[in-house]
Amino acid sequence: HREACLIQDDWSLEDGLYHLQKLMDSGAYISFDGVGNMSYEKMPYGAWVNASDKQRAQAIYKLIVRGYKDRILLSHDSAERHRFSQCGGYCFNHINTRFREICNLVGVTDSELDSIIIDNPQRLLTIE
């Protein structure tokens, strides 16, 4: 038995959610990457904007309501020094503090978020 995991940032638009739902229907997990990262990233072909945490939380809420809670993962993409709290970044505890507050404001319960950040990764990473 194998699981697939797709990690991508900013699937907050409705058309993106439609495609994610199709992937989750096939058994894949999806991850909202970059939670807390709301900066503009300059790319060679133009500017790219990350979704806000509120947009991510709203997308997660929509997916939960549609029955996909057990297929959602989160990450904060904190591999670069400027994202550490000592350097002014949002730090490693952002998902469990500020992002949790934002999720609660849009309708995601603490129990649902705990399931997403604890149960889902545990299930994905369990080797049978």
Secondary structure, DSSP 8 states (H G I E B T S, - for coil): ----EEEES---SHHHHHHHHHHHHTT-EEEE--TT---EEEETTEEEE---HHHHHHHHHHHHHTT-GGGEEE-----SGGGSGGGTS--TTTTTTHHHHHHHHHT--HHHHHIIIIIHHHHHH---
